[in-house]
Amino acid sequence: MTGVVLAVLALLALGYLLAAVDLHWSPLRTASWLAGLAVAAAGLTGPLAQAHGDLRAHLAAHLLTGMVA
């Protein structure tokens, strides 16, 4: 499951970078998008995603993916 999530996020990042080059988006917008993808990857595949027994860590993963990313 982790590999699939990372592969999907990598494809999204690649597609966005290709579109950013073609459409001449600002570097700040591109950096923000890539930072959001990194936060989503951390929340979906990192140690927070495996912390089903710890309510605080589980809710932190929800906050990362739902509000920050």
N, C-alpha and C positions, 0 to 999 in steps of 0.2 A: 504494500500500500504506500509506503514512504517513497519508493522509487517512482511510482505512478504520479504522486503529487508533485514531486520534484521535477519530473519530466514535463508535466503540464505547465508548471510555473516557468520552467526554462523556455518552453515554446512560446509562452506569452511574452516573456522578456525579449526573445529574439524577434518576434513579430512586431513588438513595440519599437525596438531599436531600428528595425528596417523601415517602419513607417515614419519614425522621427527623422531619419536621414532624408527620406523622400519628401516629407512635408515641411522640413525645416523648423521643427519645434524647438523651443528654447531648451537649453541644457538643464535648467532648473526643473522644468516639467519632466524631462526624461529622468533626472536623478530622483525626483519625488516618486515617480512610478516604480522605478527599480527598488527604491527603499521600501515602498509598500509591498512589493513582491517578496522582498527579503523578510519583512516582518510576518507576512502570511506564511512563508515557508517555515519560519521559526515556530509559529503557533500551531501549524499543522503537522510538522514532522519532528520537531525537537523534543527535548525532555518534557516540556509542558504538555505535549500531546499524549505522552505515555503516563501522565500522572493522574490516573483515574481514581486512585485512593485518597489523594490529597485535594480537598475541595478548593483551597486557595489557589493551588497551581492550576487546577482545571478551569477555574473561573478566570484566571489570568490569561490562559490560552484563548478563552472566549472573548475577552476584552481585546487582545491583540488582533485576532482575526476579524472581529466585528466592528471595532471602533477605530483602531489605529491603522490597520491595513486598508 
